[in-house]
């Protein structure tokens, strides 16, 4: 009986002596006495958050400037008359559609420049968990240096924008009557003449609009969103 009781009690003793689960040991070890690892991770996350806001804030404001520039044109056209205001709306929509169709110049340039000149990101230095000051705090809100590879990407994107923009400008200027006809604005419409004049007047600026997309992508790839915001603000106001 004693041997049987010992044999039945041995598994319970083994269970009582079993160490805690791996997750519990990892969570206890990660918390620690002084919370070194948890504090370092929260510090690195805070540095990344500050860097994201420093980049996204000016970029978000830059997206609001384009509608404001159209609003300025609308305010001036409204003083002339209702017909001119309708012509402005139609022509601005056509021009905006043609220009925004090549918005890939900005997004592709941003990715290509960022890959050619990768910015330093906050990392954990060793087992101490302290973020490296040069990569975490020093890179927040600062532009990365323009390397030779990033410069080559920027120049190629700028040349591509002019290679697309010049033929597009000629197509808008020469094909404006056909484009307005496709938009249901015929020669008999009172909106036709002012819309045609506005579209032809704005067509030569198409290459420069595409070039601004390429340059904005270059600066964004270098973590600099303040310079495009300043340039757009000066050009608009």
MARMIKE-827969 format. One line per 3 residues: number of its first residue (from 0); for each residue x negated, y negated, z of N, C-alpha, C. Coordinates in pm, whole numbers, plus 32768, in hexadecimal, padded with zeros to 4 digits. Each point is the difference from the previous one (the first is absolute). Layout:
NUM	X/Y/Z/X/Y/Z/X/Y/Z | ...
***
This chain:
0	7FAE/8079/8000/8052/7F87/8000/7FAB/7F83/8000 | 7F93/8007/804E/7FA7/7F8B/8006/7FBE/7FE8/7F7A | 7FD8/806F/7FC1/7FC2/7FF1/7F7C/8064/7FCC/7F9B
3	807D/8030/8005/8066/7FD0/7FA4/8020/7F6D/8016 | 8005/7FD9/8082/801C/7F72/801C/7F8F/7FA8/7FCF | 7F86/802F/800E/7F8C/7FB3/7FD1/8000/7FF5/7F69
6	8029/806F/7FBD/8003/7FFC/7F6E/806D/7FA1/7FCD | 8075/7FFF/8048/8069/7FA4/7FD7/7FDE/7F6F/8022 | 7FB5/7FEB/806B/7FDE/7F77/8027/7F8B/7FC7/7FB5
9	7FB4/8052/7FBC/7F8C/7FCD/7FB8/8024/7FA1/7F90 | 8069/801D/7FAF/8023/7F9F/7F97/8027/7F79/8037 | 804A/8002/8074/8027/7F80/803A/7F87/7FB3/8030
12	7FA0/8047/8033/7F85/7FBC/802A/7FB6/7FC8/7F8A | 8004/804D/7F92/7FBC/7FCE/7F88/8045/7F83/7FCB | 8087/7FFE/8004/8047/7F8B/7FD1/7FE6/7F87/8057
15	7FF5/8018/8083/7FE5/7F91/8059/7F74/7FC9/7FEA | 7FA4/8055/7FD7/7F76/7FD4/7FEB/7FE8/7FCC/7F74 | 8066/8005/7FA7/7FEE/7FD4/7F76/7FEB/7F68/7FFC
18	7F9F/7FCE/7FB0/7FE7/7F70/7FFA/8074/7FB8/7FBD | 800B/7F7D/8014/806C/7FB3/7FC2/7FF4/8001/7F69 | 806F/7FE3/7FBA/7FFC/8001/7F6D/7F9B/7F9D/7FC9
21	7FDB/8018/7F81/7F9A/7FAC/7FC1/8030/7F6F/7FF2 | 8082/7FEE/7FE0/8034/7F79/7FF2/7FF9/7FB1/8081 | 801D/8045/806F/7FF9/7FBA/8080/7F72/7FD8/8021
24	7F9F/805B/7FE2/7F74/7FDE/801A/7FD3/7F8E/7FA8 | 802B/7FFF/7F80/7FD7/7F94/7FA7/803C/7F7C/802A | 8083/8002/802A/803D/7F83/802A/7FC0/7FCC/807F
27	7FE0/805C/805D/7FBF/7FD4/807B/7F76/7FCA/7FE4 | 7FB7/8045/7FA8/7F7A/7FD2/7FDF/8003/7F7D/7FB3 | 8066/7FED/7FA8/8005/7F85/7FB2/8022/7F89/8058
30	8052/8016/806B/8021/7F91/8058/7F87/7FD9/8053 | 7FBF/8062/8040/7F87/7FE5/804B/801B/7FB1/807E | 7F95/7FEA/804B/800C/7FB5/807C/800D/7F6C/7FE3
33	7FB0/7FCE/7FA2/8001/7F72/7FE2/804C/7FDF/7F80 | 8035/8064/7FB9/804A/7FE9/7F84/7FAA/7FC8/7F91 | 7F83/8034/7FF4/7FA3/7FC7/7F9F/802E/8018/7F71
36	8025/807E/7FE2/8027/801F/7F77/8081/7FBB/7FD9 | 8063/8001/8058/807F/7FBE/7FE1/7FED/7F6B/7FEE | 7FAD/7FC5/8054/7FE8/7F70/7FF1/7FB8/7FDE/7F81
39	7FA2/8057/7FD7/7FB7/7FE4/7F84/8059/800E/7F87 | 805B/8066/8003/805B/800F/7F90/8060/7F8B/7FF5 | 8033/7FD2/8071/805A/7F8D/7FFB/7FB7/7F83/7FD2
42	7F81/7FF1/8025/7FB2/7F8E/7FD1/7FE8/8005/7F6B | 7FE4/8078/7FCB/7FEC/800D/7F6F/8081/7FE6/7FB5 | 8072/8031/8036/8081/7FE7/7FC0/8021/7F6B/7FFF
45	7FE0/7FBC/806E/801A/7F70/8005/7FAC/7FB5/7F9A | 7F83/802D/7FED/7FAA/7FBF/7F9C/8035/8015/7F74 | 8031/8078/7FE4/8039/801C/7F7C/807F/7FAE/7FEA
48	8053/7FF5/8069/807B/7FB1/7FF5/7FE0/7F6D/7FE3 | 7F9C/7FC9/8044/7FDB/7F75/7FE6/7FCC/7FEE/7F73 | 7FB7/8062/7FCE/7FCC/7FF7/7F77/8072/8008/7F9B
51	8064/8054/8019/8072/800B/7FA6/804D/7F7D/7FFB | 801A/7FC5/8075/8049/7F82/8002/7FB1/7F8F/7FC0 | 7F7B/8001/8011/7FAE/7F98/7FC3/8002/8008/7F69
54	8012/8078/7FC8/8005/8011/7F70/808E/7FEE/7FCB | 8063/8038/8047/8089/8000/7FCD/8045/7F79/8011 | 7FD9/7FB3/8065/8043/7F80/8017/7FF3/7F9F/7F8C
57	7F85/7FDD/7FD5/7FF4/7FA7/7F8C/8038/803C/7F80 | 7FF6/8084/7FF0/8038/803F/7F88/8098/7FF1/7FFC | 8042/800C/8074/8091/7FEF/8005/8027/7F70/7FE1
60	7FB4/7FA1/8033/801D/7F73/7FE1/7FEA/7FE3/7F6B | 7F9C/8042/7FC5/7FE7/7FEC/7F72/8073/8031/7FA9 | 8044/806A/802C/8074/8031/7FB5/8075/7F9E/8005
63	8003/7FAC/8067/806E/7F9F/800D/7FE8/7F82/7FAD | 7F87/7FEC/7FCD/7FE2/7F84/7FB8/8039/8003/7F73 | 8000/8075/7FC1/8033/8008/7F77/8094/7FD8/7FF7
66	8059/8031/8058/808A/7FCD/7FFD/800A/7F6A/801D | 7FA5/7FCD/8052/8003/7F71/801E/7FDC/7FAD/7F85 | 7FA0/8031/7FB0/7FDD/7FB7/7F86/8074/7FFE/7F9E
69	8048/8070/7FF5/8077/8001/7FAA/806C/7FA3/8037 | 8008/7FF7/8083/8062/7FA5/803E/7FDF/7F6E/7FE0 | 7F7F/7FE0/7FF9/7FD9/7F77/7FDD/8029/7FE1/7F70
72	7FE8/805D/7FA4/802D/7FEC/7F75/8097/7FF1/7FF8 | 8047/8050/8050/8092/7FF8/8000/8031/7F78/8031 | 7FBD/7FCB/8066/802A/7F7E/8036/7FEE/7F91/7F99
75	7F94/8004/7FB3/7FEA/7F99/7F9A/8060/8011/7F8A | 8017/807E/7FD8/805B/8017/7F8F/8090/7FDD/8023 | 8025/8011/807E/8089/7FDF/8029/801C/7F6C/7FF5
78	7F9A/7FAD/8009/8015/7F6F/7FF3/801B/7FD7/7F70 | 7FD7/8054/7FA0/8015/7FDE/7F73/808E/8020/7FD6 | 802E/8079/8022/8087/8026/7FDB/8018/8094/8013
81	807E/8027/7FF6/8025/808C/8014/7FCF/8058/7F8D | 8000/7FC9/7F87/7FD1/804E/7F8D/7F6D/8020/800C | 7FB1/7F9F/8029/7F70/8016/8011/7FE5/8061/8072
84	8052/7FF9/8068/7FEE/805C/8071/801D/8090/7FD5 | 8068/8013/7FAE/801D/8086/7FCC/7F91/8032/7FA5 | 7FC9/7FA5/7FAF/7F92/8026/7FA8/7F84/8028/8050
87	7FE8/7FB7/806D/7F8E/8021/8056/8012/808A/803E | 8078/801F/802D/8018/8083/803D/7FE7/8072/7F9F | 8030/7FF1/7F86/7FEE/806A/7F9D/7F6D/800F/7FD9
90	7FBE/7F90/7FE7/7F73/8006/7FD5/7FA5/8030/806F | 801A/7FD3/807B/7FAD/802D/8071/8010/8095/8018 | 8079/8034/7FED/8015/8090/8011/7FB4/804F/7F96
93	8002/7FD1/7F84/7FB9/8045/7F94/7F69/7FFC/8019 | 7FCD/7F8B/8025/7F71/7FF4/8017/7FD4/8053/8079 | 8051/7FFD/8069/7FDE/804E/8077/8000/8095/7FE6
96	805E/802E/7FAD/8004/808E/7FDE/7F84/8029/7FB1 | 7FD8/7FAC/7FA1/7F88/8020/7FB0/7F82/7FFF/8056 | 7FF6/7FA1/805C/7F88/7FF5/8052/7FF9/806E/8069
99	8070/8019/8045/8000/8064/806B/7FF5/808E/7FCB | 8016/8013/7F7F/7FEF/8086/7FC8/7F6E/802D/8005 | 7FA4/7FA1/800E/7F71/8020/8005/7FC8/7FE8/808D
102	8056/8012/8064/7FD3/7FF0/808A/7F9E/806C/802A | 7FF4/8068/7FAF/7F9E/8069/801F/7F71/7FC9/8000 | 7FEA/7F8F/7FBB/7F7A/7FC5/8002/7FD7/7FDC/808F
105	805F/7FD3/804E/7FE0/7FDA/808A/7FEC/807A/8059 | 805D/805F/7FFB/7FF7/8074/8057/7F89/805A/7FDC | 7FEA/8014/7F7E/7F90/8055/7FD7/7F7A/7FBE/8021
108	7FF7/7F7D/7FEF/7F84/7FBA/8021/7FE4/8005/8094 | 8068/7FF5/8052/7FED/8009/8091/7FC5/8086/8028 | 8038/806C/7FCB/7FCD/8085/8022/7F73/8016/7FCB
111	7FE7/7FD3/7F85/7F7C/8017/7FC4/7F94/7FB1/8048 | 801C/7F83/8022/7F9D/7FAE/8047/7FE9/8036/808C | 806A/802A/8044/7FF1/8038/8086/7FAF/8081/7FFE
114	8010/8050/7F97/7FB0/807A/7FF5/7F6E/7FE1/7FDF | 7FEA/7F96/7FB3/7F76/7FDC/7FDD/7FB7/7FBD/8073 | 804A/7FBA/8055/7FC3/7FBD/8074/8052/8022/807B
117	7FF1/807A/8036/8053/802A/8071/7FE2/7FAC/807B | 8066/7FC8/8041/7FE9/7FAF/8078/7FE4/8059/8078 | 7FB6/7FD0/8062/7FE9/804E/807A/807E/800A/8051
120	801A/8078/8034/8076/8018/8051/7FD7/8021/808F | 8057/7FE7/8064/7FDE/8020/8089/7FF0/8095/8013 | 7F94/802A/803E/7FE7/808C/801B/7FD8/8010/8091
123	8007/807C/8030/7FD6/801F/8087/7F6D/8025/8000 | 7FB3/7FC0/8052/7F71/8016/8004/7FE0/806A/8068 | 7FE4/8079/7FCF/7FD3/8069/805A/806D/802E/805E
126	7FD9/8035/8075/805D/8034/8062/802E/7F96/8060 | 7FC2/7F8C/7FFD/8029/7F96/805C/8085/7FC5/7FDA | 8026/800B/7F7F/8080/7FCD/7FD5/8006/7F6B/7FEE
129	7F8F/7FBC/8000/7FFF/7F70/7FEF/7FF9/7FDE/7F6D | 8057/7FA8/7FCD/7FF8/7FDC/7F73/7F87/7FAE/7FE1 | 7FC8/8018/7F8A/7F8A/7FB5/7FD8/8026/7F6F/7FE7
132	7FBE/7FA1/8040/8029/7F74/7FF2/7FF0/7FCA/7F73 | 7F9D/8030/7FB4/7FEA/7FC9/7F7A/806D/802B/7FA0 | 803A/807A/8016/8063/8032/7FA2/808D/7FE5/802D
135	8019/7FFB/8080/8088/7FEE/8030/8025/7F6E/800C | 7FB4/7FB5/804F/8024/7F76/8018/7FC8/7FA2/7F97 | 7F8B/8021/7FC8/7FC2/7FA5/7FA2/8041/7FFC/7F79
138	804D/8068/7FDD/803B/8005/7F7B/808E/7FCC/7FFC | 8038/7FDB/8074/808B/7FD6/8004/800D/7F77/7FC4 | 8052/7FF5/7F96/801A/7F7F/7FC3/7F8E/7FC9/7FAE
141	7F99/804F/7FE7/7F8F/7FD2/7FB1/7FF9/804C/7F7E | 7FD2/7FBC/7F98/7FF6/803F/7F7C/7F83/8056/7FF9 | 800A/806D/7FB6/7F8D/8055/7FEA/7FA6/7FC1/7F95
144	7F7E/801D/8004/7FA7/7FC7/7F9A/801F/8038/7F76 | 7FED/7FAD/7F9A/801B/8028/7F76/7F87/8049/7FCA | 800A/8083/7FF3/7F93/804F/7FCB/7FFE/7FFB/7F69
147	7F98/8039/7FC5/7FF5/8000/7F6F/806F/8053/7FC0 | 8023/8070/8040/806B/8054/7FCA/8087/7FBA/8008 | 8019/7FBC/8070/807E/7FB6/800D/8007/7F8C/7F9E
150	7F8F/7FBF/7FE8/7FFD/7F93/7F9E/801D/8033/7F74 | 7FCB/8075/7FDF/801A/803A/7F7C/8094/8021/7FEF | 803D/8035/806A/8090/801E/7FFA/8051/7F80/7FF0
153	7FDA/7F97/8048/8049/7F81/7FF9/7FF6/7FC2/7F74 | 7F8A/8001/7FC7/7FEE/7FC8/7F7A/804E/8051/7F98 | 7FFE/8083/800C/804B/8055/7FA2/8096/7FE5/800A
156	8032/7FF1/807A/808E/7FE3/8012/8024/7F76/7FC9 | 7FA6/7FA0/8011/801A/7F79/7FCD/8002/8000/7F67 | 7FA3/8047/7FC3/8000/800A/7F6E/807C/8047/7FCC
159	802B/8066/8049/8078/8048/7FD7/807C/7FA6/8009 | 8004/7FAC/8066/8072/7FA5/800D/8008/7F9E/7F8B | 7F8E/7FCF/7FD1/8001/7FA7/7F8C/801C/804D/7F7F
162	7FD1/807C/7FF9/801B/8051/7F89/8095/8020/7FF4 | 8046/8009/8070/8090/8016/7FFC/804B/7F7C/7FF6 | 7FCF/7F9B/8048/804A/7F83/800A/8004/7FAE/7F7F
165	7F94/7FFF/7FB4/7FFE/7FB0/7F85/8063/8035/7F99 | 8001/8082/7FE0/8068/8031/7FA3/808E/7FF0/8037 | 800E/800E/8085/8085/7FEF/803A/802F/7F6F/7FF4
168	7FA4/7FA2/8010/8025/7F73/7FF1/8029/7FE1/7F70 | 7FB7/8037/7FA0/8025/7FEC/7F74/8088/803F/7FE0 | 8018/8076/803B/8081/8041/7FE8/8073/7FB0/803B
171	7FEA/7FC3/8076/8069/7FB0/803D/8019/7F7F/7FB0 | 7F95/7FC3/7FD0/8010/7F82/7FB7/803E/8015/7F77 | 7FD0/8066/7FB8/8033/8017/7F79/8084/804B/7FFE
174	8012/8058/8062/807B/804F/8001/8069/7FCE/8060 | 7FF3/7F83/802C/8062/7FC8/805F/808E/8002/7FCA | 8019/7FDB/7F7E/808A/8007/7FCF/803C/808C/8006
177	7FB1/8064/7FDB/8033/8089/8004/8017/802E/8090 | 7FA6/7FD8/805A/8010/8028/808C/807D/7FC1/803D | 8019/7F81/7FE0/8078/7FBF/8033/807E/803D/7FC4
180	7FF8/802C/7F83/8073/8042/7FC2/801E/8085/8045 | 7F96/8048/8026/8016/807B/804C/803D/7FE5/8088 | 7FE8/7F8A/8036/803B/7FD9/8080/8089/7FC1/7FEF
183	803B/800F/7F89/8086/7FCB/7FE3/8004/7F67/8002 | 7F92/7FC2/7FD9/7FFB/7F6E/7FF5/7FE2/7FE2/7F6D | 8068/7FE9/7FB2/7FF1/7FE8/7F71/7FEA/7F6D/7FE1
186	7FE1/7FE2/7F82/7FEA/7F73/7FD8/807B/7FA8/8013 | 8077/803A/8000/8078/7FB1/8014/8018/7FD9/8090 | 7FB9/803E/805B/8012/7FE1/808E/7FBA/7F7D/8023
189	803E/7FAD/8057/7FBC/7F85/8029/7F85/8019/8056 | 7FF3/8078/8035/7F8C/8022/8054/7F89/8027/7FAA | 8018/801E/7F7F/7F97/8038/7FAC/7F8A/7FA0/7FEF
192	801A/7F86/7FDE/7F93/7FA1/7FE2/7FA7/7FE4/807A | 8037/7FDE/8076/7FA7/7FEB/8073/7FBB/807F/8030 | 8045/8073/7FF5/7FC1/807E/8028/7F8B/8022/7FA3
195	8011/7FE5/7F7E/7F95/8019/7FA1/7F88/7FA5/801C | 801B/7F83/801E/7F93/7FA2/801D/7FB5/8028/807E | 804A/8026/8067/7FC0/8026/807F/7FAD/807F/7FF0
198	8035/8063/7FB9/7FB8/807E/7FF0/7F81/7FEC/7FAF | 8005/7FB0/7F98/7F89/7FE6/7FB0/7F9A/7FA9/804B | 8033/7FA8/8054/7FA5/7FAC/804D/7FB6/804F/806B
201	8041/8065/8037/7FC3/804E/806C/7FB0/8077/7FCC | 8012/8026/7F85/7FBC/8074/7FC9/7F68/7FF7/8007 | 7FC0/7F8C/7FE4/7F6C/7FFC/8008/7FC7/801C/8089
204	8051/7FF5/8067/7FCD/801D/8087/8000/8092/8024 | 802F/8057/7FA6/8007/808F/801E/7F79/803F/8021 | 7F94/7FE7/7FB1/7F80/803D/8023/7FCE/7FD6/8089
207	801D/7F85/8028/7FD1/7FD1/8082/8050/803A/8073 | 8080/801D/7FE6/8050/8045/8066/7FCB/808D/8017 | 7FE0/8046/7F94/7FC7/8086/800E/7F75/7FFB/803F
210	7FB3/7F99/7FDE/7F7B/7FF1/803D/800A/7FE7/8096 | 8065/7FB4/8029/8014/7FEA/8090/8023/8082/8047 | 8048/8059/7FBD/801D/8083/803B/7F7F/804F/8015
213	7FA8/7FFE/7F9C/7F81/8048/800C/7FAA/7FC6/806F | 7FF8/7F7D/8007/7FAE/7FC1/8068/803A/8018/808B | 8083/7FFE/800A/803F/801E/8081/7FE1/808E/802A
216	8004/805E/7FA2/7FDA/8089/8020/7F6F/800D/802B | 7FA9/7FB0/7FC3/7F73/8004/8028/7FEE/7FD2/808F | 803E/7F91/8023/7FF2/7FCD/8088/8041/805C/8066
219	8070/803B/7FDC/8040/805D/805D/7FAB/807D/8014 | 7FBF/802D/7F97/7FA7/8072/800F/7F8A/7FE3/805A | 7FDB/7F81/800C/7F94/7FD5/8059/8033/7FD5/8089
222	807D/801F/801E/8041/7FDE/8081/800F/7F6A/8012 | 8008/7FB6/7F94/8010/7F6F/8008/8086/7FDC/7FBF | 8066/7FE9/8053/8082/7FD8/7FCD/801B/7F6B/8018
225	7FA4/7FBD/8040/8013/7F71/801C/7FDD/7FA9/7F87 | 7F99/8027/7FB6/7FDA/7FB2/7F8A/806D/7FFF/7F95 | 803E/8072/7FDD/8070/7FF9/7FA1/8074/7FAD/8034
228	801A/8007/8082/806C/7FB0/803A/7FE2/7F6B/7FF3 | 7F84/7FDA/8019/7FDA/7F73/7FF3/800A/7FD2/7F6F | 7FD1/8053/7FA1/8007/7FDB/7F73/8090/7FF2/7FD0
231	8058/805E/8029/808C/7FF7/7FD7/8044/7F86/803E | 7FDB/7FE1/807B/803B/7F8D/8042/7FDA/7F7E/7FB9 | 7F80/7FF4/7FDA/7FD3/7F88/7FBA/8041/7FF7/7F77
234	800B/8071/7FB9/803B/7FFE/7F7B/8096/7FE1/8002 | 8043/8024/806E/8091/7FED/8007/8025/7F76/8034 | 7FBD/7FD8/806B/8027/7F82/8042/7FA5/7F8C/7FDD
***
